[in-house]
Amino acid sequence: MVVAAVVLTLLVTVGSGQARATSSFHKRGSAAKSMYWGAWIGSQLTGNEAPWDMRALSAFERQVGKGASLINFSSPWQNCSSDPCTSYAFDTAAMDNIRSHGAIPFFSWGSDSLPFKVSQSRFSLASIIAGTWDSYITSWATQAKDWGHPFFLRLDWEMNGNWFPWSVGVNGNTAAQYVGAWRHIHDIFTSVGAVNVTWVWCPNVDPANTYAPLASTYPGDAYVDWTGLDGYNWGTPWETFNQLFRSTYDQLVTHVAPGKPVVIGETASTEHRGSKAAWITDLLTNELPKAYPRIRAFVWFDKYDSSMDWPLTTSSRARAAFAAGIAARAYAPNRFGSLSGTTIRPLS
């Protein structure tokens, strides 16, 4: 639910060498042997963000002592800071930077424009369904197909909230239109043969049940490869990972998409009103590997955003806790530079 993250910066079936998920994927309480992990890295380390500045990734990995297997980056559809608006193309160079590092791109693609504002009627879900953006979507999808390597595509995330232009209830959008727009975009990718895309549907956690119902915005199993959840400990009040995620996770894996693996698309904790280090230790040593068996990947949000202290640089204790936790064998390092195929599957 990090709103300013939309001031967006621009994003795998498994190859023969990657094992498929075993029965542990389905058993509540059983620990997954391995999961993808990574970060969305801000400019605080080098002055620029990864993957455009790979020194930022190197600096982050030096902090935590391990190579990341996922790198999250993002882009809106257009930049309208000047007239006329210009469209963002598929960023082949950024994708290559990530793949050359041995990581998998985790690209967050938002149907909006810069400068960011919630009210953007040009990008209403109805306009997407009507075909207004078909030419752009087709061009981007074709470029993705031509790149040819597997990547995660997290399209229009946190749709159940009210802080993005594609959110339910914003710009006249309905839950049914969200489903329709997602399917429309997915169908275009299918039509051009962009089978190297792994589709991630990623709502925000909703422990108080105040947002749009999850099931109402789910595009359907045929249109989603992984489900996801985003959630942050803002410290007002202090909330553990379990308090934030448990109820929405249970609903997701029991009622909405029982057959899909789950990725934490964004998570982090503040230092205020509690121990960030203890929060991280609990996340990496208890919750992810033991209590949430369907979560098979996660992304740490390592950016200053919304006036919040999310990065690990906020304290030596937070960095040390993350480094100690991520050292576990459960978290796969950057060994996916030769990954090929179509849909990215969970690690075994």
HELIX and SHEET records of a PDB file:
HELIX    1   1 VAL A    3  VAL A    6  5                                   4    
HELIX    2   2 SER A   23  PHE A   25  5                                   3    
HELIX    3   3 MET A   54  VAL A   64  1                                  11    
HELIX    4   4 THR A   92  SER A  100  1                                   9    
HELIX    5   5 SER A  121  PHE A  123  5                                   3    
HELIX    6   6 LEU A  125  ILE A  129  1                                   5    
HELIX    7   7 ASP A  134  TRP A  147  1                                  14    
HELIX    8   8 ALA A  175  VAL A  192  1                                  18    
HELIX    9   9 LEU A  214  THR A  217  5                                   4    
HELIX   10  10 ASP A  221  TYR A  223  5                                   3    
HELIX   11  11 PHE A  241  GLN A  251  1                                  11    
HELIX   12  12 LEU A  252  VAL A  256  3                                   5    
HELIX   13  13 LYS A  276  ASP A  282  1                                   7    
HELIX   14  14 LEU A  283  ALA A  291  3                                   9    
HELIX   15  15 LEU A  312  THR A  314  5                                   3    
HELIX   16  16 SER A  316  ILE A  326  1                                  11    
SHEET    1   A 9 THR A  86  SER A  87  0                                        
SHEET    2   A 9 LEU A  70  ASN A  79 -1                                        
SHEET    3   A 9 TYR A  36  ILE A  41  1                                        
SHEET    4   A 9 ILE A 295  ASP A 302  1                                        
SHEET    5   A 9 VAL A 262  SER A 269  1                                        
SHEET    6   A 9 TRP A 226  ASN A 233  1                                        
SHEET    7   A 9 VAL A 197  TRP A 201  1                                        
SHEET    8   A 9 PHE A 151  LEU A 155  1                                        
SHEET    9   A 9 ILE A 104  LEU A 114  1                                        
END                                                                             
